[in-house]
Amino acid sequence: MRRTLPLLALLFFISLSTQVFGQSLVIEMLDSYNKMGMTEFQNEVKKMNFKLSDKTQSADFVLNEYEHPTYKFKLGKFEYIKDKSQNRIEFEFNNLDDYKKYMEALQRGGYKETEKGKTITKEPYVDYYKGKQHIRMVLPKENQSTPYSILVFK
């Protein structure tokens, strides 16, 4: 019994650090998707079994949205025609616990909160910067429990 308790504690901390690393890795992956062209991005999301759910084209941008087979995650890539600096990745999920893990990963990764506001569609958001990297965490609208979103800007 004396050996079991320290071993269980060690396994717990390994598990905890793996989860935090996994969350920060996802944020880094989202940033890397933003740097890819649309074709390369499409190939990457297909490798993760995401399926195309919607494609929107306008005079200003192209948006491809992909859903995970569990319908718990949605991943979208905006490519703007005129102003490439507006290009972004949007990762949408439905779990508050995941949101908290992403927030912890941002803080541990050195991102600093810079601004709060509301989107055009009235969801509250918080912007985070680390150098030139810009991430926006979007919360559900008031009186709603989902979705949560991470926007990674170029």
C-alpha positions as a Markdown table, in Angstrom:
| # | Residue | x | y | z |
|---|---|---|---|---|
| 1 | Met | 0.0 | 0.0 | 0.0 |
| 2 | Arg | 2.9 | 2.4 | 0.8 |
| 3 | Arg | 4.2 | 2.0 | -2.8 |
| 4 | Thr | 0.8 | 2.3 | -4.4 |
| 5 | Leu | -0.1 | 5.7 | -3.2 |
| 6 | Pro | 3.1 | 7.5 | -4.5 |
| 7 | Leu | 2.7 | 5.6 | -7.8 |
| 8 | Leu | -1.0 | 6.7 | -8.1 |
| 9 | Ala | 0.1 | 10.3 | -7.3 |
| 10 | Leu | 2.8 | 10.2 | -10.0 |
| 11 | Leu | 0.3 | 8.8 | -12.6 |
| 12 | Phe | -2.1 | 11.6 | -11.7 |
| 13 | Phe | 0.4 | 14.4 | -12.2 |
| 14 | Ile | 1.6 | 12.8 | -15.5 |
| 15 | Ser | -2.0 | 12.6 | -16.7 |
| 16 | Leu | -2.6 | 16.3 | -15.6 |
| 17 | Ser | 0.5 | 17.5 | -17.4 |
| 18 | Thr | -0.4 | 15.6 | -20.5 |
| 19 | Gln | -3.8 | 17.2 | -20.7 |
| 20 | Val | -2.4 | 20.7 | -20.3 |
| 21 | Phe | 0.2 | 20.0 | -22.9 |
| 22 | Gly | -2.5 | 18.5 | -25.2 |
| 23 | Gln | -4.5 | 21.7 | -24.9 |
| 24 | Ser | -1.6 | 24.0 | -25.7 |
| 25 | Leu | -0.7 | 21.7 | -28.6 |
| 26 | Val | -4.2 | 22.2 | -30.0 |
| 27 | Ile | -3.8 | 26.0 | -29.8 |
| 28 | Glu | -0.5 | 25.7 | -31.7 |
| 29 | Met | -2.1 | 23.5 | -34.3 |
| 30 | Leu | -4.9 | 26.0 | -34.8 |
| 31 | Asp | -2.3 | 28.7 | -35.3 |
| 32 | Ser | -0.5 | 26.5 | -37.9 |
| 33 | Tyr | -3.8 | 25.9 | -39.7 |
| 34 | Asn | -4.1 | 29.6 | -40.1 |
| 35 | Lys | -0.8 | 29.7 | -42.0 |
| 36 | Met | -1.8 | 26.9 | -44.4 |
| 37 | Gly | -3.5 | 27.5 | -47.7 |
| 38 | Met | -7.1 | 26.2 | -48.0 |
| 39 | Thr | -6.1 | 23.0 | -49.9 |
| 40 | Glu | -3.4 | 22.0 | -47.3 |
| 41 | Phe | -5.9 | 22.8 | -44.5 |
| 42 | Gln | -8.6 | 20.6 | -46.1 |
| 43 | Asn | -6.1 | 17.7 | -46.3 |
| 44 | Glu | -5.2 | 18.1 | -42.6 |
| 45 | Val | -8.7 | 18.2 | -41.3 |
| 46 | Lys | -9.6 | 15.1 | -43.4 |
| 47 | Lys | -6.8 | 13.2 | -41.7 |
| 48 | Met | -8.6 | 13.9 | -38.4 |
| 49 | Asn | -11.9 | 12.6 | -39.7 |
| 50 | Phe | -13.6 | 16.0 | -39.9 |
| 51 | Lys | -16.1 | 16.2 | -42.7 |
| 52 | Leu | -17.1 | 19.3 | -44.7 |
| 53 | Ser | -20.3 | 20.6 | -43.3 |
| 54 | Asp | -20.7 | 24.0 | -45.0 |
| 55 | Lys | -18.9 | 26.2 | -47.6 |
| 56 | Thr | -19.7 | 29.9 | -47.8 |
| 57 | Gln | -18.4 | 32.2 | -50.5 |
| 58 | Ser | -18.8 | 35.9 | -50.8 |
| 59 | Ala | -17.1 | 38.8 | -52.5 |
| 60 | Asp | -15.0 | 39.3 | -49.4 |
| 61 | Phe | -14.2 | 35.8 | -48.1 |
| 62 | Val | -14.3 | 32.0 | -48.4 |
| 63 | Leu | -15.3 | 29.9 | -45.4 |
| 64 | Asn | -15.0 | 26.2 | -45.2 |
| 65 | Glu | -16.5 | 24.6 | -42.0 |
| 66 | Tyr | -15.8 | 21.0 | -40.9 |
| 67 | Glu | -17.5 | 18.9 | -38.2 |
| 68 | His | -16.1 | 16.1 | -36.2 |
| 69 | Pro | -18.0 | 12.8 | -36.5 |
| 70 | Thr | -19.2 | 13.2 | -32.9 |
| 71 | Tyr | -20.7 | 16.6 | -33.7 |
| 72 | Lys | -18.9 | 18.0 | -30.6 |
| 73 | Phe | -16.3 | 20.0 | -32.5 |
| 74 | Lys | -16.5 | 22.3 | -35.5 |
| 75 | Leu | -13.5 | 23.8 | -37.3 |
| 76 | Gly | -13.6 | 26.6 | -39.9 |
| 77 | Lys | -11.1 | 28.5 | -42.0 |
| 78 | Phe | -11.8 | 32.0 | -43.2 |
| 79 | Glu | -9.8 | 33.2 | -46.2 |
| 80 | Tyr | -10.4 | 36.9 | -47.0 |
| 81 | Ile | -9.9 | 37.9 | -50.6 |
| 82 | Lys | -8.8 | 41.6 | -50.2 |
| 83 | Asp | -7.4 | 41.8 | -46.6 |
| 84 | Lys | -5.4 | 38.6 | -45.9 |
| 85 | Ser | -4.7 | 39.9 | -42.4 |
| 86 | Gln | -8.3 | 39.0 | -41.5 |
| 87 | Asn | -7.8 | 35.3 | -42.2 |
| 88 | Arg | -8.6 | 33.2 | -39.2 |
| 89 | Ile | -9.4 | 29.8 | -37.9 |
| 90 | Glu | -12.5 | 29.2 | -35.8 |
| 91 | Phe | -12.7 | 26.2 | -33.5 |
| 92 | Glu | -16.1 | 25.6 | -31.9 |
| 93 | Phe | -16.9 | 23.2 | -29.0 |
| 94 | Asn | -19.7 | 22.7 | -26.5 |
| 95 | Asn | -18.0 | 21.9 | -23.2 |
| 96 | Leu | -17.3 | 24.4 | -20.4 |
| 97 | Asp | -14.5 | 22.2 | -19.0 |
| 98 | Asp | -12.7 | 22.3 | -22.3 |
| 99 | Tyr | -13.1 | 26.1 | -22.3 |
| 100 | Lys | -11.4 | 26.3 | -18.9 |
| 101 | Lys | -8.6 | 24.0 | -20.1 |
| 102 | Tyr | -7.9 | 26.2 | -23.1 |
| 103 | Met | -7.9 | 29.3 | -20.9 |
| 104 | Glu | -5.3 | 27.7 | -18.6 |
| 105 | Ala | -3.2 | 26.7 | -21.7 |
| 106 | Leu | -3.3 | 30.3 | -22.9 |
| 107 | Gln | -2.2 | 31.7 | -19.6 |
| 108 | Arg | 0.5 | 29.1 | -19.2 |
| 109 | Gly | 1.6 | 29.8 | -22.8 |
| 110 | Gly | 2.3 | 33.5 | -22.0 |
| 111 | Tyr | -0.8 | 35.0 | -23.6 |
| 112 | Lys | -2.1 | 38.2 | -22.0 |
| 113 | Glu | -5.6 | 39.4 | -21.8 |
| 114 | Thr | -6.0 | 42.7 | -23.7 |
| 115 | Glu | -9.6 | 43.5 | -24.5 |
| 116 | Lys | -13.2 | 42.4 | -23.8 |
| 117 | Gly | -16.2 | 43.0 | -25.9 |
| 118 | Lys | -19.1 | 41.6 | -27.8 |
| 119 | Thr | -19.2 | 40.2 | -31.3 |
| 120 | Ile | -21.7 | 41.5 | -33.9 |
| 121 | Thr | -24.0 | 38.7 | -32.9 |
| 122 | Lys | -23.8 | 39.6 | -29.2 |
| 123 | Glu | -21.5 | 36.9 | -27.9 |
| 124 | Pro | -19.0 | 38.1 | -25.2 |
| 125 | Tyr | -15.3 | 37.7 | -26.0 |
| 126 | Val | -11.9 | 38.2 | -24.6 |
| 127 | Asp | -8.8 | 38.9 | -26.7 |
| 128 | Tyr | -5.4 | 37.5 | -25.8 |
| 129 | Tyr | -2.1 | 38.4 | -27.3 |
| 130 | Lys | 1.4 | 36.9 | -27.2 |
| 131 | Gly | 3.7 | 39.1 | -29.3 |
| 132 | Lys | 1.9 | 39.3 | -32.6 |
| 133 | Gln | -0.2 | 36.2 | -32.0 |
| 134 | His | -3.9 | 37.1 | -31.5 |
| 135 | Ile | -6.5 | 34.7 | -30.0 |
| 136 | Arg | -10.1 | 35.5 | -29.2 |
| 137 | Met | -12.1 | 33.3 | -26.8 |
| 138 | Val | -15.8 | 33.6 | -27.5 |
| 139 | Leu | -18.4 | 32.6 | -24.9 |
| 140 | Pro | -22.0 | 31.6 | -25.6 |
| 141 | Lys | -24.7 | 34.3 | -25.7 |
| 142 | Glu | -26.4 | 35.3 | -22.5 |
| 143 | Asn | -28.9 | 32.6 | -21.4 |
| 144 | Gln | -27.2 | 30.0 | -23.6 |
| 145 | Ser | -24.8 | 27.3 | -22.6 |
| 146 | Thr | -23.1 | 26.6 | -25.9 |
| 147 | Pro | -21.1 | 27.0 | -28.1 |
| 148 | Tyr | -17.7 | 28.2 | -27.0 |
| 149 | Ser | -15.2 | 29.3 | -29.7 |
| 150 | Ile | -11.6 | 30.0 | -30.2 |
| 151 | Leu | -10.6 | 32.4 | -33.0 |
| 152 | Val | -7.0 | 32.4 | -34.1 |
| 153 | Phe | -6.1 | 35.4 | -36.2 |
| 154 | Lys | -3.3 | 35.7 | -38.6 |
